[in-house]
Amino acid sequence: MQELLQNLQVMAKDKHKENKLFFAKLKKKPPKNLDYVMQKLHTSEFEKTDCLTCANCCKTTGPLFTDKDIERISKYFKMKPSVFIENYLHLDEENDYVLQSVPCTFLGADNYCSIYEVRPKACREFPHTDRKKFQQIAHLTLKNVAICPAAYNIVEEMKKRIL
């Protein structure tokens, strides 16, 4: 996993143009069974990928926090949402709440998340490769293949099976 992680950004950069063209075609004419294929690829990849050996998403990016996330997590910490925001979050240039710093404050040295049970929706759904209407999040997937080895593998396998 470490070797793949070390080369991931370079590999993703090398495939960026190819992936961008692939997703443009996919968006124009998505196969009828795309959601089914993506679900299978996602499930298959995560049967052999252990996120705890990686946690690159938590180390290099921060999720968006919805109002529901903030409510749920602040309740977990037994603090007011405003205090949670003040201690951990800030508004980014798009007016979304994000972490004040990366790596994630809640990531332990063992790659375990200290708020796993109440983690943000963005974390629960990452890398979004099993999402319905997958073709609509091509821009997000292009970013995620440079962060997540599983997303990279899923997209590479997807290109072999679709179009």
Summary of the structure (lengths in Angstrom):
residues: 163
radius of gyration: 16.9
end to end distance: 29.2
largest distance: 50.3
contacts: 437
relative contact order: 0.21
helix: 61%
strand: 6%
